[in-house]
Amino acid sequence: MGSGALRQRPEYDMKLIGRNLRRLRKAKGLSVDDVRKYLCMGSVQAVYKYEGGKSYPPVDTMFALMELYGASVEDIVGMHESIGANCENDTGDCNEKRRLASGVWEMQSMILMERMREYQAKRLERYYKLCAQYANRPR
């Protein structure tokens, strides 16, 4: 692959991803403890860190959250709240901003999905094995 084929790595807003994770959880009517149980975690602290924008979920956890919430990558990393935030007094620029932002996020989402698919099968298999081990452990 020549250097002309490489693209710059997209930057993601950890706080925005956290807000989107919280929004998606609440939209499903789930508590943080419900999410903790689904993810087979010992405590809710990690879920609060993800939703607080203090850390990214590992890729296998991100897949599990996408499945739980019925969400796409764009739903999680997208700019749902920020695109319309400055458009209260729509002067016609907002439609163009939304169109451009949508195109950029669509391209970044496609790149991210391509990378994530490479890891998905192996990570999900490992995740489900760990969940089974956690569920069957002596108490």
N, C-alpha and C positions, 0 to 999 in steps of 0.2 A: 504494500500500500504506500503510495507516494505521500509526501507531506502535504500536498494540496488537498488530499481526501480527508485529512483530519479536521475536525471541528473543535471549536473551543468548548470546554466543559461548561454546561449551564450552571448557574448559581441558584440555589434555592433558599428561600426565606424560612428559617427554622420556626420563627414566631408564627408566621402565616400558616405553615403546615400544622403547628400545634392548634391554632384556632380552628382550622378546618377539621382536624381530628375530633376536637370537642364538639363542633357543630354537627358533624356526622353522627357521633355517639348520641347526642341529645335528640337528634331527629329520629333515631331508632328507638328512643325511649329507654336507653340502657344506662345503668349506673356504672361508675368506675369499677365497682366490685364485680359487676357482670362481665365487664371486659377483662378484668384480671382473671376470673375463672375461665373464660373462653381461651385466653392465652396461656393457661396453665402456669400462672405466675404465683409466687408465694405471697407477694404483697402488692398494694396498689401504687407504690412509690414510682415505679417505672412508667405506669400509665399517666400519672400526674406530670412526670418529667416530659413525656412526649407531648401532652396537651399544653403544657406550659411553655413549650418551645425551648426547653433546656437541652434536649438531645433528640436525635433522630432514632426512630425504631430500627432495629436490625431488619434486613431485607425480608427474612422469613416472617417476622412479626408484622411488617408492613403488608405482606401478602395476606396474612391472616386477618388483619384489620380491614383490608379492602374486601375480603370475602364476607366478613361479619357485617360490614356496613353497606354492602352492595355498591361499593364506590369504585371509581376509576382512578388512575394516577392523576388525571386532571382535577378530579374532585378534591384530591388531597394536596397536591402541590400548586393547584391553579390559583388564579387571582380573583376569585368570586367576589370578595368584598371590596377589593381595592380598585377594580375597574370602574365601578359606578360611584365610588366615593367622592370624586371631584366633579361629578356631572349633575349636581343639583340644578344649576342654571345652564341647561343644555344649549350650547350655541351652535350645534351641528358638528363640532369637533369630537364629541363623545362617541358618535357612531363610528367614526374613523378610528379613534383610539381603541374602541372595543374590537373592531375588525382586525386591527394590527396586533393587539394583545392576544386575541384568539389565535391568530396565525402563528405567532411566536410560541405560545404555550402548546399549540398542537404539535409543532415541530419538536419542541423540547420533550413533550410527552412521548412522541414516537421514538425518539432517541433513548429515553429512559426505559420505555417498555422493551425495546430491543435488548438493552443491557440486562434488564431484569429477567427476561425470558431465559437468558443463558443460565441463570442460577436457579430458576424457579423449581424445576422438578427435583433436583438434588436437595435443595433447602426444605421444600415442603415434605419430602419423604422423611428427612431428619427430624423436622418439627413434629410430625405426627407420631414418629417413634418415641420421641421424648415425652409427648403428651400421654401416650399409652403407658410409658414407664412411670410417669408421675401419678397417673390415675391408679396404677396397680401397686404402688409402693406401700409397704406396711405402715400402719398408722399408730 
